[in-house]
């Protein structure tokens, strides 16, 4: 076991770059929502993250005679809510017996092979973790964050803030006479009214839409005919699947989820609308790995990676583990809207 001990005493994270020509079939990993920068990070020192909920309605100021006391501002009472970050953890063990064929190689190549194996498994876990984050973002922009089974509700932001979910908008895209542009304007107006101060001049609206919704939208007579003879007519030609089109200030994105069309997907006939650039509308809390002594009371990080060694004296394995403690937050679920094509 002397050679095996030498191999597994190497630092798995200090791997040497290694290249091979390998053909792999890799599933698409959706990361659109992560790329939009929607979620403002909060690096917490605790697994519990407090959020202040304060209703602030605008009121008219009555006229008053000179010398009269000004009307007193009565601040609304703020309610402090506490939420716990969830725990995501996944690991993989590299056993010495799995690397038995490596022992015939020179020592430098042995180290390279073991390091590469640890690196590969770490990469696979990180892919799964990043997909899980995207799944949680996908839930947050709809007001409900779901667990990996797609059924269990981790947190319902409508329920937490005591807000009813707005009714679904029927775009009636199968009807040629539908005023699609007015439906877009009305939807955007409703979102602006519900924003309660977080809408800015740079805020815009995005909609993740299914295949049928997108195809009916770009082929609707009103959308096509109003651009004929203009410089924008070309934007309705050669439209590709999983692309985007802007109509009345709303960017409709034909969303590409996971290849199984179920793990992370939007129904072919549906649409989900959310704001981009609305101050504080979405946040993500990153909590520390406080179950491990070195990280108690430390500021949270996106994830924690570690390598564990077999301390039994047999040196049979090394194990890689990755942990993350996120809380994906929607502070204004009343802004969110949903729609259907027909």
C-alpha positions as CSV (number, residue, x, y, z in Angstrom):
1,X,0.0,0.0,0.0
2,X,3.0,2.3,0.0
3,X,2.4,3.6,-3.5
4,X,-1.3,4.0,-2.9
5,X,-0.5,6.0,0.3
6,X,1.8,8.3,-1.7
7,X,-0.9,9.0,-4.3
8,X,-3.7,9.7,-1.9
9,X,-1.6,12.0,0.3
10,X,-1.5,14.5,-2.6
11,X,-3.7,17.5,-2.4
12,X,-6.6,16.7,-4.8
13,X,-7.3,20.4,-5.4
14,X,-3.7,21.0,-6.5
15,X,-4.3,19.1,-9.7
16,X,-2.1,19.2,-12.8
17,X,-3.8,20.2,-16.1
18,X,-4.5,17.1,-18.2
19,X,-6.0,16.8,-21.6
20,X,-7.5,13.8,-23.5
21,X,-9.6,13.5,-26.6
22,X,-12.8,12.2,-25.2
23,X,-16.3,12.3,-26.7
24,X,-18.9,13.0,-24.0
25,X,-22.7,13.5,-24.3
26,X,-23.4,16.3,-21.9
27,X,-26.9,17.5,-21.1
28,X,-27.7,21.2,-21.6
29,X,-27.2,23.1,-18.3
30,X,-29.6,26.1,-18.2
31,X,-27.9,29.2,-16.7
32,X,-30.0,32.1,-18.2
33,X,-31.3,33.4,-14.9
34,X,-27.9,33.3,-13.3
35,X,-26.4,35.3,-16.2
36,X,-29.0,38.1,-15.8
37,X,-27.6,39.2,-12.4
38,X,-31.1,39.3,-10.9
39,X,-30.3,38.2,-7.4
40,X,-28.4,40.6,-5.2
41,X,-26.2,38.6,-2.9
42,X,-26.4,38.7,0.9
43,X,-23.4,37.1,2.7
44,X,-24.8,36.1,6.0
45,X,-22.9,35.0,9.2
46,X,-25.8,32.8,10.2
47,X,-28.0,30.1,8.7
48,X,-30.9,32.4,9.7
49,X,-31.5,35.4,7.5
50,X,-33.8,38.2,8.7
51,X,-35.9,40.3,6.2
52,X,-37.8,43.4,7.2
53,X,-41.2,43.7,5.6
54,X,-42.6,47.2,5.6
55,X,-45.7,48.3,3.7
56,X,-45.2,51.9,2.6
57,X,-48.2,53.4,0.8
58,X,-48.1,56.9,-0.7
59,X,-50.7,59.4,0.7
60,X,-51.8,62.8,-0.4
61,X,-50.8,65.8,1.8
62,X,-53.7,68.1,2.6
63,X,-53.3,71.9,2.3
64,X,-52.9,73.9,5.5
65,X,-52.9,77.6,6.6
66,X,-49.6,79.4,7.4
67,X,-48.4,78.7,10.9
68,X,-50.4,75.4,11.2
69,X,-48.3,72.3,12.2
70,X,-47.4,70.1,9.3
71,X,-49.2,66.8,9.0
72,X,-47.3,64.2,10.9
73,X,-45.8,61.2,9.1
74,X,-47.0,58.0,10.8
75,X,-44.5,55.3,9.7
76,X,-45.9,51.9,9.0
77,X,-44.8,49.2,11.4
78,X,-42.0,47.0,10.0
79,X,-42.3,43.2,10.5
80,X,-39.1,41.3,10.7
81,X,-39.3,37.8,9.3
82,X,-36.6,35.1,9.8
83,X,-35.9,32.5,7.2
84,X,-33.4,29.6,7.2
85,X,-31.1,29.0,4.3
86,X,-31.4,25.5,2.9
87,X,-28.6,22.9,2.8
88,X,-27.4,21.4,-0.5
89,X,-24.7,18.8,-0.2
90,X,-23.2,16.1,-2.5
91,X,-20.1,14.0,-2.5
92,X,-18.2,11.2,-4.2
93,X,-15.6,8.8,-3.0
94,X,-12.5,7.8,-5.0
95,X,-11.4,4.4,-3.9
96,X,-7.9,3.1,-4.4
97,X,-9.1,-0.1,-5.9
98,X,-10.7,2.0,-8.7
99,X,-7.3,3.4,-9.6
100,X,-5.6,0.0,-9.5
101,X,-4.4,0.2,-13.1
102,X,-2.8,3.5,-12.4
103,X,-0.2,1.9,-10.2
104,X,1.7,0.6,-13.2
105,X,2.4,4.2,-14.3
106,X,5.3,6.3,-13.2
107,X,4.6,8.1,-10.0
108,X,4.2,11.5,-11.7
109,X,1.5,10.1,-13.9
110,X,-0.2,8.3,-11.0
111,X,-0.5,11.6,-9.2
112,X,-1.9,13.2,-12.4
113,X,-4.5,10.5,-12.9
114,X,-5.8,10.6,-9.3
115,X,-5.9,14.4,-9.3
116,X,-7.8,14.3,-12.6
117,X,-10.3,11.9,-11.2
118,X,-10.9,14.1,-8.2
119,X,-11.2,17.1,-10.5
120,X,-13.7,15.3,-12.8
121,X,-15.9,14.3,-9.9
122,X,-15.7,17.8,-8.4
123,X,-16.7,19.2,-11.7
124,X,-19.7,16.9,-12.0
125,X,-20.9,17.9,-8.5
126,X,-20.5,21.6,-9.3
127,X,-22.6,21.1,-12.5
128,X,-25.3,19.6,-10.4
129,X,-25.1,22.4,-7.9
130,X,-25.2,25.1,-10.5
131,X,-28.3,23.5,-12.0
132,X,-29.9,23.4,-8.6
133,X,-29.2,27.1,-8.1
134,X,-30.8,27.8,-11.5
135,X,-33.8,25.6,-10.5
136,X,-34.2,27.7,-7.3
137,X,-33.9,31.0,-9.3
138,X,-36.5,29.7,-11.6
139,X,-38.8,29.1,-8.6
140,X,-38.1,32.5,-7.1
141,X,-39.1,34.4,-10.3
142,X,-42.4,32.6,-10.1
143,X,-42.9,33.2,-6.4
144,X,-42.4,29.6,-5.1
145,X,-39.0,27.9,-4.7
146,X,-39.3,24.1,-5.1
147,X,-37.1,21.2,-4.0
148,X,-35.4,18.9,-6.5
149,X,-38.5,16.7,-6.9
150,X,-40.4,19.7,-8.4
151,X,-43.3,19.2,-6.0
152,X,-42.1,20.0,-2.5
153,X,-42.4,23.7,-1.8
154,X,-39.3,25.0,0.0
155,X,-40.7,28.5,0.4
156,X,-43.8,30.2,-1.0
157,X,-43.2,33.9,-1.1
158,X,-46.8,34.7,-1.9
159,X,-47.8,33.0,1.3
160,X,-44.9,34.5,3.4
161,X,-45.8,38.0,2.4
162,X,-49.6,37.4,2.6
163,X,-50.2,38.2,-1.1
164,X,-52.5,36.5,-3.5
165,X,-51.1,35.3,-6.8
166,X,-52.3,37.5,-9.7
167,X,-54.6,35.9,-12.2
168,X,-53.1,34.4,-15.3
169,X,-53.3,36.5,-18.5
170,X,-54.8,34.8,-21.6
171,X,-52.9,36.3,-24.6
172,X,-55.4,34.6,-27.0
173,X,-52.6,34.2,-29.6
174,X,-54.7,31.8,-31.6
175,X,-57.1,34.7,-32.4
176,X,-56.0,36.9,-35.3
177,X,-57.9,40.0,-34.0
178,X,-56.3,39.9,-30.5
179,X,-54.7,43.2,-29.6
180,X,-51.4,41.6,-28.4
181,X,-49.6,44.9,-28.0
182,X,-52.3,46.2,-25.6
183,X,-52.1,43.0,-23.6
184,X,-48.3,43.6,-23.3
185,X,-48.8,47.2,-22.2
186,X,-51.5,46.3,-19.7
187,X,-49.3,43.6,-18.2
188,X,-46.3,46.0,-17.9
189,X,-48.5,48.7,-16.3
190,X,-49.8,46.2,-13.7
191,X,-46.2,45.2,-12.8
192,X,-45.2,48.8,-12.5
193,X,-48.2,49.6,-10.2
194,X,-47.3,46.6,-8.0
195,X,-43.6,47.5,-7.7
196,X,-44.1,49.8,-4.7
197,X,-41.0,51.9,-5.2
198,X,-38.6,49.3,-6.6
199,X,-39.2,50.2,-10.3
200,X,-36.5,52.4,-11.8
201,X,-36.2,54.1,-15.2
202,X,-33.9,51.2,-16.3
203,X,-36.2,48.5,-15.1
204,X,-37.4,46.2,-17.9
205,X,-39.7,43.2,-18.2
206,X,-38.7,39.7,-19.3
207,X,-40.9,36.8,-20.0
208,X,-39.8,33.2,-20.2
209,X,-42.2,31.5,-22.6
210,X,-42.7,28.0,-23.9
211,X,-42.3,26.8,-27.5
212,X,-46.0,27.1,-28.5
213,X,-46.4,30.5,-26.9
214,X,-43.3,31.8,-28.7
215,X,-44.2,30.4,-32.1
216,X,-47.7,31.8,-32.0
217,X,-46.5,35.2,-30.7
218,X,-43.9,35.8,-33.5
219,X,-46.4,34.6,-36.1
220,X,-49.4,36.6,-34.9
221,X,-50.7,38.9,-37.6
222,X,-50.6,42.0,-35.4
223,X,-46.9,41.5,-34.6
224,X,-45.9,40.7,-38.1
225,X,-48.0,43.3,-39.9
226,X,-47.1,46.3,-37.7
227,X,-43.4,45.9,-38.7
228,X,-43.9,45.5,-42.4
229,X,-42.3,48.3,-44.3
230,X,-40.3,49.4,-41.4
231,X,-36.6,49.0,-40.5
232,X,-37.6,46.4,-37.9
233,X,-39.3,44.1,-40.4
234,X,-36.1,42.0,-40.7
235,X,-36.3,41.2,-37.0
236,X,-39.3,38.9,-37.7
237,X,-37.4,36.9,-40.4
238,X,-35.4,33.8,-39.7
239,X,-36.3,33.7,-36.0
240,X,-34.6,30.8,-34.4
241,X,-35.9,28.6,-31.6
242,X,-34.7,29.5,-28.1
243,X,-34.2,33.1,-29.2
244,X,-35.9,36.3,-28.0
245,X,-38.0,39.2,-29.3
246,X,-39.0,42.5,-27.8
247,X,-42.5,43.7,-28.0
248,X,-43.9,46.8,-26.2
249,X,-40.9,46.9,-23.8
250,X,-41.2,43.2,-22.9
251,X,-38.5,40.8,-23.9
252,X,-40.1,37.4,-24.7
253,X,-37.5,34.6,-24.3
254,X,-38.1,31.2,-25.7
255,X,-36.7,29.4,-22.7
256,X,-34.5,26.4,-23.1
257,X,-34.6,24.3,-20.0
258,X,-33.1,20.8,-19.4
259,X,-33.0,18.3,-22.2
260,X,-35.5,16.1,-20.5
261,X,-38.0,18.9,-20.7
262,X,-39.1,18.3,-17.1
263,X,-36.3,18.9,-14.5
264,X,-36.2,22.6,-15.4
265,X,-38.8,23.6,-18.0
266,X,-41.7,25.9,-18.8
267,X,-44.9,24.5,-20.2
268,X,-45.1,24.9,-24.0
269,X,-48.3,27.1,-23.7
270,X,-47.2,29.2,-20.7
271,X,-45.3,32.4,-19.9
272,X,-43.7,33.8,-16.8
273,X,-43.0,37.5,-16.5
274,X,-40.6,39.1,-14.0
275,X,-38.7,42.4,-13.7
276,X,-35.0,42.9,-14.5
277,X,-33.3,45.8,-12.7
278,X,-35.9,46.4,-10.1
279,X,-34.1,47.4,-6.9
280,X,-34.1,44.6,-4.4
281,X,-36.8,42.6,-6.0
282,X,-34.7,39.5,-5.9
283,X,-32.0,38.6,-3.4
284,X,-30.0,35.5,-2.6
285,X,-28.7,34.8,0.9
286,X,-25.5,32.8,1.2
287,X,-25.1,31.3,4.7
288,X,-21.9,29.8,6.2
289,X,-21.2,26.1,6.6
290,X,-21.7,26.4,10.3
291,X,-22.0,22.7,10.8
292,X,-18.2,22.6,10.5
293,X,-16.2,24.4,13.2
294,X,-13.9,26.4,10.9
295,X,-16.8,28.2,9.4
296,X,-18.9,29.1,12.5
297,X,-19.7,32.8,12.5
298,X,-17.8,33.3,9.2
299,X,-19.4,35.2,6.3
300,X,-21.2,32.8,4.0
301,X,-19.9,31.8,0.6
302,X,-21.6,30.4,-2.5
303,X,-20.2,27.0,-1.8
304,X,-17.7,25.0,0.2
305,X,-15.5,22.3,-1.2
306,X,-13.4,19.8,0.8
307,X,-11.4,16.6,0.4
308,X,-11.6,14.0,3.1
309,X,-8.9,11.4,3.6
310,X,-9.2,7.8,4.9
311,X,-7.8,8.1,8.4
312,X,-8.3,4.5,9.3
313,X,-4.6,3.7,8.4
314,X,-5.6,1.7,5.4
315,X,-5.6,4.7,3.0
316,X,-8.3,3.2,0.9
317,X,-10.0,6.3,-0.4
318,X,-10.3,10.0,-0.8
319,X,-13.6,11.7,-0.8
320,X,-14.7,15.1,-2.3
321,X,-17.7,16.9,-0.9
322,X,-19.3,20.2,-1.9
323,X,-21.8,22.1,0.3
324,X,-24.0,25.2,-0.3
325,X,-26.4,27.0,1.9
326,X,-28.6,29.4,-0.2
327,X,-31.8,31.2,0.3
328,X,-33.3,32.6,-3.0
329,X,-35.6,35.5,-2.1
330,X,-38.4,37.2,-3.9
331,X,-39.3,40.4,-2.1
332,X,-42.1,41.6,-4.5
333,X,-44.1,38.5,-5.6
334,X,-47.0,40.9,-6.4
335,X,-44.9,42.1,-9.4
336,X,-44.7,38.7,-11.0
337,X,-47.2,37.7,-13.7
338,X,-48.0,34.6,-15.6
339,X,-49.7,34.1,-19.0
340,X,-50.9,31.5,-21.4
341,X,-51.0,31.5,-25.2
342,X,-54.6,30.4,-25.6
